[in-house]
């Protein structure tokens, strides 16, 4: 009983950390893409 609860808790923590890492990674990738596009737009406006 105790082992199954511990295993479930550890797997829950592991899955949560993986999920958060994936979300943060995706958000960071989109944020960087938007920054690059903004720089391109600014350079086109300056020209």
N, C-alpha and C positions, 0 to 999 in steps of 0.2 A: 504494500500500500504506500509506504513512505517513498520507496524507490520510484514508483510510477508517478507520484506527484512531483518529485524532484525532477524527473526526466521531462515531464510536461512543462514545468516552470522554466527549465533551462532551454528547451526547444522554443518556448514562447519568447524568451528574451532574445535568443539567437535570431529567430524570424523577425522580431521587431527591429533589431539592429540592422539586419540585412535590408529590410524594407525602408527604414529611415535612410540608410546609406544610398540606396537606389534613388529615392526621391530627391535627396540633396544633390546627388550626382547629375540627375536629369535637369533639376532646376539650375545648377551651375552651368551646364552645357548650354541651355537655352539663354541664360543671362549673358554668357560670353558671346554667343552668336548675335544677340541683340546689340551688344556693345560694338561689335565689329561693324554691323550694318549702320549704326549711328555714325561711326567714324567715316565710313564710306560716303554717307549722305552729306556729312559736313564738308568733306573734301570736294564733293561735286558742287555744293553750293558756293564754296570759296572760289572754284574755278569760274 
